[in-house]
Amino acid sequence: MLTLHFLFIAAFSSFWHAAITVCSYNSNTGSISKREATCSIPERLTHGSYRNHPRRCPSAEQSAACRLVPGTTVPDNWLIFYSCESGYQLTGPARASICRNGHWAPSLPACTLQLNIV
């Protein structure tokens, strides 16, 4: 099976983004299928929050994606930054995740209680 990757530029609300459409050709059946690589905005972090890249969503932009409404579909290469409430810390080294081929990478973090052992 041969897989082709195409990059299309498309308007998303009032700004531009790159959307990756994956087209697959099955040489056995002659069929062609396509899908756009997207992710869904995750549920809110417990004891934390996330924000968009400021160039992706200018302050006047009020789309569901820019307001980070959970479940909203966003295109490939969408970036979100994480932070935790005072007294909590992010698990793992990542402070951000990017939508790559329909998945958030690295995996979404969690905020855990910061223990100060003396």
VEXNUKOL-396096 format. One record per atom (N, C-alpha, C, CB): x negated, y negated, z negated; chain; residue number from 1; atom name. Coordinates in steps of 0.05 Angstrom, whole numbers, always signed. Each point is the difference from the previous one (the first is absolute). Glycine has a CB too. Layout:
R/xx/yy/zz/chaine/num/atome
R/X/Y/Z/A/NUM/CA;
...
REM end
This chain:
R/xx/yy/zz/chaine/num/atome
R/-17/+23/+0/A/1/N;
R/+17/-23/+0/A/1/CA;
R/-18/-25/+0/A/1/C;
R/+37/+25/-24/A/1/CB;
R/-31/-44/+40/A/2/N;
R/-15/-25/+3/A/2/CA;
R/+15/-22/-14/A/2/C;
R/-19/+15/+44/A/2/CB;
R/+5/-30/-62/A/3/N;
R/+12/-22/-14/A/3/CA;
R/-12/-26/+9/A/3/C;
R/+10/+29/-40/A/3/CB;
R/+6/-48/+48/A/4/N;
R/-9/-26/+9/A/4/CA;
R/+7/-21/-21/A/4/C;
R/+4/+13/+48/A/4/CB;
R/-21/-32/-53/A/5/N;
R/+6/-22/-19/A/5/CA;
R/+0/-26/+15/A/5/C;
R/-21/+25/-38/A/5/CB;
R/+42/-41/+34/A/6/N;
R/+3/-26/+13/A/6/CA;
R/+3/-21/-22/A/6/C;
R/+21/+21/+41/A/6/CB;
R/-31/-44/-36/A/7/N;
R/+2/-23/-18/A/7/CA;
R/+17/-21/+13/A/7/C;
R/-45/+10/-21/A/7/CB;
R/+68/-16/+9/A/8/N;
R/+18/-21/+10/A/8/CA;
R/+1/-23/-20/A/8/C;
R/+28/+35/+24/A/8/CB;
R/-27/-59/-14/A/9/N;
R/+3/-24/-17/A/9/CA;
R/+29/-7/+1/A/9/C;
R/-48/-17/+8/A/9/CB;
R/+60/+13/-32/A/10/N;
R/+29/-6/-1/A/10/CA;
R/+5/-21/-21/A/10/C;
R/+11/+47/+16/A/10/CB;
R/+11/-62/-12/A/11/N;
R/+8/-20/-19/A/11/CA;
R/+14/+13/-23/A/11/C;
R/+4/-35/+35/A/11/CB;
R/-11/+28/-60/A/12/N;
R/+14/+10/-23/A/12/CA;
R/+7/-25/-17/A/12/C;
R/-26/+45/+0/A/12/CB;
R/+51/-52/+1/A/13/N;
R/+10/-24/-13/A/13/CA;
R/-15/-24/+13/A/13/C;
R/+9/+24/-43/A/13/CB;
R/-21/-42/+28/A/14/N;
R/-12/-24/+12/A/14/CA;
R/-30/+2/+2/A/14/C;
R/+38/-26/-19/A/14/CB;
R/-50/+49/+17/A/15/N;
R/-28/+3/+3/A/15/CA;
R/-6/+24/+18/A/15/C;
R/-8/-20/-45/A/15/CB;
R/-17/+24/+53/A/16/N;
R/-8/+22/+18/A/16/CA;
R/-13/+22/-16/A/16/C;
R/-5/-32/+38/A/16/CB;
R/+8/+56/-28/A/17/N;
R/-14/+23/-12/A/17/CA;
R/-6/+20/+22/A/17/C;
R/+23/-7/-45/A/17/CB;
R/-41/+25/+39/A/18/N;
R/-6/+21/+19/A/18/CA;
R/+15/+25/-8/A/18/C;
R/-46/-19/+10/A/18/CB;
R/+62/+30/+7/A/19/N;
R/+15/+25/-6/A/19/CA;
R/-12/+23/+17/A/19/C;
R/+42/-27/-10/A/19/CB;
R/-48/+48/-3/A/20/N;
R/-11/+23/+14/A/20/CA;
R/+22/+20/+7/A/20/C;
R/-44/-6/-25/A/20/CB;
R/+47/+11/+50/A/21/N;
R/+19/+20/+10/A/21/CA;
R/-16/+24/+9/A/21/C;
R/+34/-35/+14/A/21/CB;
R/-27/+58/-25/A/22/N;
R/-14/+25/+7/A/22/CA;
R/+18/+15/+19/A/22/C;
R/-24/+2/-45/A/22/CB;
R/+13/+3/+69/A/23/N;
R/+14/+16/+20/A/23/CA;
R/-13/+27/+3/A/23/C;
R/+13/-42/+25/A/23/CB;
R/+3/+63/-25/A/24/N;
R/-11/+27/+2/A/24/CA;
R/+11/+13/+25/A/24/C;
R/-4/+4/-50/A/24/CB;
R/-13/+9/+65/A/25/N;
R/+7/+15/+24/A/25/CA;
R/-6/+29/-4/A/25/C;
R/-8/-40/+30/A/25/CB;
R/+28/+57/-27/A/26/N;
R/-4/+29/-3/A/26/CA;
R/-3/+11/+28/A/26/C;
R/+28/+2/-43/A/26/CB;
R/-53/+7/+49/A/27/N;
R/-5/+10/+27/A/27/CA;
R/+14/+27/+6/A/27/C;
R/-44/-23/-3/A/27/CB;
R/+52/+37/-18/A/28/N;
R/+14/+26/+4/A/28/CA;
R/+29/-5/+9/A/28/C;
R/-29/+21/-34/A/28/CB;
R/+42/-41/+23/A/29/N;
R/+29/-5/+6/A/29/CA;
R/+4/-24/+18/A/29/C;
R/+11/+21/-43/A/29/CB;
R/-32/-38/+45/A/30/N;
R/+3/-25/+16/A/30/CA;
R/+15/-22/-14/A/30/C;
R/-1/+28/+40/A/30/CB;
R/+7/-24/-66/A/31/N;
R/+15/-20/-15/A/31/CA;
R/-18/-21/-12/A/31/C;
R/+34/+35/-11/A/31/CB;
R/-23/-59/+9/A/32/N;
R/-14/-23/-12/A/32/CA;
R/+17/-10/-24/A/32/C;
R/-21/-13/+45/A/32/CB;
R/+8/+8/-67/A/33/N;
R/+13/-11/-23/A/33/CA;
R/-16/-24/-10/A/33/C;
R/+20/+45/-13/A/33/CB;
R/-6/-64/-1/A/34/N;
R/-14/-23/-10/A/34/CA;
R/+11/-7/-27/A/34/C;
R/-10/-16/+46/A/34/CB;
R/-7/+3/-63/A/35/N;
R/+9/-11/-25/A/35/CA;
R/-18/-23/-7/A/35/C;
R/+17/+45/-16/A/35/CB;
R/-6/-65/+2/A/36/N;
R/-16/-22/-10/A/36/CA;
R/-9/+6/-28/A/36/C;
R/+26/-33/+29/A/36/CB;
R/-51/+29/-34/A/37/N;
R/-11/+6/-27/A/37/CA;
R/+8/-23/-19/A/37/C;
R/-40/+25/+20/A/37/CB;
R/+57/-18/-40/A/38/N;
R/+9/-20/-19/A/38/CA;
R/-1/+12/-28/A/38/C;
R/+30/-21/+34/A/38/CB;
R/-29/+4/-54/A/39/N;
R/+2/+8/-28/A/39/CA;
R/+24/-14/-13/A/39/C;
R/-51/+8/-3/A/39/CB;
R/+59/+2/-20/A/40/N;
R/+21/-14/-15/A/40/CA;
R/-12/-13/-24/A/40/C;
R/+34/+33/+15/A/40/CB;
R/-24/-57/-21/A/41/N;
R/-9/-14/-24/A/41/CA;
R/+6/+18/-24/A/41/C;
R/+7/-47/+20/A/41/CB;
R/-26/+53/-37/A/42/N;
R/+5/+18/-23/A/42/CA;
R/+16/-13/-22/A/42/C;
R/-43/+23/+11/A/42/CB;
R/+53/-6/-29/A/43/N;
R/+14/-10/-24/A/43/CA;
R/-20/-17/-16/A/43/C;
R/+32/+40/-1/A/43/CB;
R/-21/-58/-15/A/44/N;
R/-16/-17/-17/A/44/CA;
R/-17/+17/-19/A/44/C;
R/+34/-36/+3/A/44/CB;
R/-59/+26/-8/A/45/N;
R/-17/+13/-19/A/45/CA;
R/+11/-4/-28/A/45/C;
R/-40/-7/+29/A/45/CB;
R/+40/+28/-46/A/46/N;
R/+7/-3/-28/A/46/CA;
R/-23/-15/-13/A/46/C;
R/+28/+43/-1/A/46/CB;
R/-22/-65/-12/A/47/N;
R/-20/-17/-14/A/47/CA;
R/-19/-13/+20/A/47/C;
R/+4/+29/-41/A/47/CB;
R/+5/-34/+65/A/48/N;
R/-17/-12/+20/A/48/CA;
R/+16/-12/+23/A/48/C;
R/-36/+32/-12/A/48/CB;
R/+21/-43/+31/A/49/N;
R/+13/-12/+23/A/49/CA;
R/-19/+2/+24/A/49/C;
R/+26/-32/-30/A/49/CB;
R/-16/+24/+53/A/50/N;
R/-17/-1/+24/A/50/CA;
R/+9/-24/+16/A/50/C;
R/-7/+50/+0/A/50/CB;
R/-12/-58/+18/A/51/N;
R/+5/-23/+17/A/51/CA;
R/-11/+6/+28/A/51/C;
R/-1/-32/-40/A/51/CB;
R/+11/+16/+59/A/52/N;
R/-10/+2/+28/A/52/CA;
R/-25/-16/+4/A/52/C;
R/+47/+8/+16/A/52/CB;
R/-60/-3/+6/A/53/N;
R/-22/-17/+8/A/53/CA;
R/+12/-27/+9/A/53/C;
R/-29/+40/+15/A/53/CB;
R/+17/-63/-25/A/54/N;
R/+12/-26/+6/A/54/CA;
R/+1/-7/+30/A/54/C;
R/-17/-14/-44/A/54/CB;
R/+0/+25/+60/A/55/N;
R/+1/-6/+29/A/55/CA;
R/+22/+16/+13/A/55/C;
R/-49/-9/+0/A/55/CB;
R/+57/+31/-12/A/56/N;
R/+22/+17/+11/A/56/CA;
R/+27/-14/-6/A/56/C;
R/-27/+42/-7/A/56/CB;
R/+30/-53/-17/A/57/N;
R/+25/-13/-8/A/57/CA;
R/-5/-28/-11/A/57/C;
R/+19/+46/-10/A/57/CB;
R/-17/-66/+27/A/58/N;
R/-3/-27/-10/A/58/CA;
R/+22/-6/-21/A/58/C;
R/-20/-15/+44/A/58/CB;
R/+16/-4/-61/A/59/N;
R/+18/-5/-23/A/59/CA;
R/+29/-5/+9/A/59/C;
R/-39/-19/-25/A/59/CB;
R/+43/+9/+49/A/60/N;
R/+28/-5/+9/A/60/CA;
R/+14/+25/+10/A/60/C;
R/-14/-47/+11/A/60/CB;
R/-1/+68/-5/A/61/N;
R/+12/+24/+11/A/61/CA;
R/+17/+15/-21/A/61/C;
R/-40/+4/+32/A/61/CB;
R/+65/+1/-25/A/62/N;
R/+19/+12/-19/A/62/CA;
R/+11/+27/+10/A/62/C;
R/+11/-45/-16/A/62/CB;
R/-25/+58/+34/A/63/N;
R/+10/+26/+10/A/63/CA;
R/-1/+21/-23/A/63/C;
R/-16/-11/+47/A/63/CB;
R/+31/+33/-44/A/64/N;
R/+0/+21/-21/A/64/CA;
R/-28/+11/-4/A/64/C;
R/+47/+11/+12/A/64/CB;
R/-63/-9/+10/A/65/N;
R/-27/+10/-2/A/65/CA;
R/-17/-19/-17/A/65/C;
R/+5/+23/+45/A/65/CB;
R/-3/-49/-40/A/66/N;
R/-16/-19/-14/A/66/CA;
R/+9/-3/-29/A/66/C;
R/-8/-24/+42/A/66/CB;
R/+33/+29/-48/A/67/N;
R/+10/+0/-27/A/67/CA;
R/-6/+27/-14/A/67/C;
R/+36/-33/+13/A/67/CB;
R/-48/+52/+1/A/68/N;
R/-7/+26/-10/A/68/CA;
R/+24/+15/-11/A/68/C;
R/-45/-18/-10/A/68/CB;
R/+66/+19/+25/A/69/N;
R/+24/+15/-8/A/69/CA;
R/-5/+29/+4/A/69/C;
R/+31/-38/+12/A/69/CB;
R/-30/+54/-34/A/70/N;
R/-6/+29/+2/A/70/CA;
R/+17/+13/+22/A/70/C;
R/-13/+1/-49/A/70/CB;
R/+0/+17/+64/A/71/N;
R/+14/+14/+22/A/71/CA;
R/-1/-14/+27/A/71/C;
R/+29/+19/-35/A/71/CB;
R/-37/-44/+35/A/72/N;
R/-2/-15/+25/A/72/CA;
R/-23/+11/+17/A/72/C;
R/+18/-41/-22/A/72/CB;
R/-13/+45/+48/A/73/N;
R/-20/+11/+18/A/73/CA;
R/-19/-22/+8/A/73/C;
R/+32/+34/+17/A/73/CB;
R/-58/-28/-18/A/74/N;
R/-21/-19/+8/A/74/CA;
R/-18/+14/+21/A/74/C;
R/+2/-24/-45/A/74/CB;
R/-15/+9/+62/A/75/N;
R/-16/+12/+21/A/75/CA;
R/-27/+10/-10/A/75/C;
R/+23/-29/+33/A/75/CB;
R/-36/+45/-16/A/76/N;
R/-27/+9/-6/A/76/CA;
R/-18/-25/-5/A/76/C;
R/+7/+42/+29/A/76/CB;
R/-27/-39/-45/A/77/N;
R/-19/-21/-8/A/77/CA;
R/+11/-20/-20/A/77/C;
R/-20/+5/+45/A/77/CB;
R/+44/+0/-56/A/78/N;
R/+11/-17/-21/A/78/CA;
R/-16/+4/-26/A/78/C;
R/+47/+1/+21/A/78/CB;
R/-55/-21/-34/A/79/N;
R/-17/+1/-24/A/79/CA;
R/+15/-10/-24/A/79/C;
R/-41/-5/+29/A/79/CB;
R/+40/+19/-51/A/80/N;
R/+11/-9/-26/A/80/CA;
R/-21/+1/-21/A/80/C;
R/+46/+15/+13/A/80/CB;
R/-47/-35/-31/A/81/N;
R/-19/-2/-22/A/81/CA;
R/+15/+5/-26/A/81/C;
R/-29/-33/+26/A/81/CB;
R/+16/+47/-45/A/82/N;
R/+12/+8/-25/A/82/CA;
R/-12/-16/-23/A/82/C;
R/+8/+46/+19/A/82/CB;
R/+8/-49/-40/A/83/N;
R/-10/-11/-26/A/83/CA;
R/+18/+12/-22/A/83/C;
R/-18/-43/+22/A/83/CB;
R/+7/+43/-46/A/84/N;
R/+14/+11/-23/A/84/CA;
R/+5/-22/-20/A/84/C;
R/-20/+45/+7/A/84/CB;
R/+41/-41/-24/A/85/N;
R/+6/-18/-22/A/85/CA;
R/-24/+1/-20/A/85/C;
R/+50/+7/+6/A/85/CB;
R/-51/-28/-22/A/86/N;
R/-20/-1/-21/A/86/CA;
R/+2/+24/-18/A/86/C;
R/+1/-51/+1/A/86/CB;
R/-24/+63/-7/A/87/N;
R/-1/+24/-17/A/87/CA;
R/+1/+26/+16/A/87/C;
R/+22/-27/-35/A/87/CB;
R/-19/+25/+61/A/88/N;
R/+1/+24/+18/A/88/CA;
R/-22/-3/+21/A/88/C;
R/+50/+5/-7/A/88/CB;
R/-58/+18/+18/A/89/N;
R/-21/+0/+20/A/89/CA;
R/+8/+19/+23/A/89/C;
R/-35/-10/-35/A/89/CB;
R/+26/+4/+59/A/90/N;
R/+5/+16/+23/A/90/CA;
R/-16/+26/-2/A/90/C;
R/+9/-40/+28/A/90/CB;
R/+4/+62/-20/A/91/N;
R/-14/+26/+1/A/91/CA;
R/-15/+1/+27/A/91/C;
R/+34/+23/-29/A/91/CB;
R/-59/-14/+28/A/92/N;
R/-16/+2/+24/A/92/CA;
R/-13/-26/+8/A/92/C;
R/+30/+36/+15/A/92/CB;
R/-48/-36/+5/A/93/N;
R/-15/-24/+7/A/93/CA;
R/+15/-19/+19/A/93/C;
R/-40/+28/-6/A/93/CB;
R/+62/-19/+18/A/94/N;
R/+13/-16/+20/A/94/CA;
R/+16/-23/-12/A/94/C;
R/+2/+40/+29/A/94/CB;
R/-4/-63/-17/A/95/N;
R/+16/-24/-8/A/95/CA;
R/+20/-6/+23/A/95/C;
R/-38/-18/-28/A/95/CB;
R/+36/+33/+50/A/96/N;
R/+18/-4/+22/A/96/CA;
R/+4/+26/+15/A/96/C;
R/-16/-48/+4/A/96/CB;
R/+38/+49/+11/A/97/N;
R/+5/+23/+18/A/97/CA;
R/+9/-11/+27/A/97/C;
R/+13/+30/-39/A/97/CB;
R/-19/-15/+60/A/98/N;
R/+7/-9/+27/A/98/CA;
R/+16/+23/+13/A/98/C;
R/-41/-29/+4/A/98/CB;
R/+61/+21/+12/A/99/N;
R/+16/+19/+15/A/99/CA;
R/-16/+10/+23/A/99/C;
R/+44/-22/-14/A/99/CB;
R/-51/+47/+15/A/100/N;
R/-16/+12/+22/A/100/CA;
R/+14/+24/+10/A/100/C;
R/-43/-17/-20/A/100/CB;
R/+51/+17/+45/A/101/N;
R/+13/+22/+13/A/101/CA;
R/+24/+11/-16/A/101/C;
R/-44/+12/+20/A/101/CB;
R/+59/-31/-32/A/102/N;
R/+24/+8/-14/A/102/CA;
R/-3/+8/-29/A/102/C;
R/+16/+14/+43/A/102/CB;
R/-41/-18/-54/A/103/N;
R/-5/+7/-28/A/103/CA;
R/-16/-22/-14/A/103/C;
R/+0/+49/+12/A/103/CB;
R/+5/-54/-38/A/104/N;
R/-15/-19/-15/A/104/CA;
R/-27/+12/-8/A/104/C;
R/+42/-21/-17/A/104/CB;
R/-64/+7/+23/A/105/N;
R/-26/+10/-6/A/105/CA;
R/-17/-23/-13/A/105/C;
R/+2/+33/+39/A/105/CB;
R/-15/-28/-61/A/106/N;
R/+2/+25/-15/A/106/CA;
R/+28/+2/-13/A/106/C;
R/-50/-2/-9/A/106/CB;
R/+54/+24/-4/A/107/N;
R/+27/+5/-13/A/107/CA;
R/+7/-23/-18/A/107/C;
R/-8/+50/+3/A/107/CB;
R/+33/-53/-7/A/108/N;
R/+10/-22/-18/A/108/CA;
R/-9/+5/-28/A/108/C;
R/+40/-7/+30/A/108/CB;
R/-50/-14/-44/A/109/N;
R/-10/+3/-27/A/109/CA;
R/+23/-1/-21/A/109/C;
R/-43/-21/+15/A/109/CB;
R/+35/+23/-40/A/110/N;
R/+18/-3/-22/A/110/CA;
R/-13/-19/-21/A/110/C;
R/+21/+46/+8/A/110/CB;
R/-5/-58/-25/A/111/N;
R/-11/-16/-21/A/111/CA;
R/+2/+16/-26/A/111/C;
R/+13/-44/+23/A/111/CB;
R/-35/+48/-36/A/112/N;
R/+0/+15/-25/A/112/CA;
R/-9/-17/-23/A/112/C;
R/-10/+42/+25/A/112/CB;
R/+20/-36/-49/A/113/N;
R/-6/-15/-24/A/113/CA;
R/-30/+0/-4/A/113/C;
R/+45/+11/-20/A/113/CB;
R/-56/-34/+15/A/114/N;
R/-29/-2/-4/A/114/CA;
R/-5/+4/-30/A/114/C;
R/-6/-32/+39/A/114/CB;
R/-9/+53/-45/A/115/N;
R/-6/+6/-28/A/115/CA;
R/-28/-11/-7/A/115/C;
R/+28/+42/+2/A/115/CB;
R/-28/-58/-24/A/116/N;
R/-25/-10/-10/A/116/CA;
R/-8/+16/-24/A/116/C;
R/+10/-47/+17/A/116/CB;
R/-28/+65/-13/A/117/N;
R/-10/+17/-22/A/117/CA;
R/-24/-13/-13/A/117/C;
R/+17/+43/+23/A/117/CB;
R/-15/-47/-49/A/118/N;
R/-22/-13/-15/A/118/CA;
R/-15/+20/-16/A/118/C;
R/+25/-42/-2/A/118/CB;
REM end
